């Protein structure tokens, strides 16, 4: 692991790093900074929390200081999928450029007209670095507020997330506004074929840097509740009875589920709040600031919080639904056990979540420990179906013996059902006879 001071970074950048008590590079920083300083295009594959923001900001700030560039132009464009990540990048930029004459502006949706006008004026005056969400940037470009014809550096942060959110066409439209001769940097947590195709279309002879992706920190205590869908709320309340929520994030698959869960939990007296895309920027900021300030114990959220949110002291992450994308599972539970702390991650897996669980365990290359259901909650009949990641029980047993065992079990099950039906019929006959006897006695008393 090398030191930042071993790299040819600007003295002003190094002074800012010193003030922020940074000394050693993370692996992504160590491998990306040298080729970026050399002007190469770079593809960086690394999950959130690995230090990728500094991996591109530090060399870009150094290049902008060392190389002549116009002060009335957008010299570097950084694109991010969400306003939360854009704000986080902007905050990092302010810290790293503290001793430099570099101006930056963050533009993103969800603001009022006054904020939009501030963005327009900043773009008109020229900004060394613009941090933008695709939709908002397209709006400014279409109104003639943003000129990218002299932009020399383009950075796509969390490119996979941008494509997942449907920004592919917007990205290509924005790229057409930039000069062909530029430095392009693409960071992504995963490298699906769509990202590969995008990279080939907008990067030139890139250096590819891959850091161990999709492995949660060892200090995250993971656990799975195999359960019925209708029992998830009961299990959740049991978890909170055992460990009252403090600094907890509860993830759900949709904003409708988030609203419902937050309402139910608030009704039961828990100090919680919902975080989803229907909130405007002011409301999001209020919720996140309250959560960071410990005024909210429990944050119920969609995947909008799974990336780009920098809170170090989350104690527990709960997946109310197993995420369909195993990478999202890693990003979600990666919110806890940060900065060397311990953390807990619990996932509820119903029958419909089983395929997602198999994908998660294939990615992790291990079985996530099963947790014991609370007393009175019935386990699904096929609890053992996911004992081996990605394999069914019959395949695990293998050979013809497994099939014979399956047939024997089926025969035994049918026989048991017949015995139960016979016993029930006998019971029903006895009950009918008793009822008839009581009726006859009542009729006899009535005749008297």
PyMOL commands that set and color helices and strands:
alter all, ss='L'
color gray80, all
select helices_A, chain A and resi 4-6+11-19+27-37+52-66+83-96+113-125+134-142+159-164+168-175+193-202+229-242+255-267+281-292+303-305+326-333+351-364+383-386+393-397+399-447
alter helices_A, ss='H'
color red, helices_A
select strands_A, chain A and resi 42-45+76-80+104-107+129-133+153-156+183-188+207-210+220-226+248-251+272-275+298-301+316-319+343-349
alter strands_A, ss='S'
color yellow, strands_A
deselect
rebuild
show_as cartoon
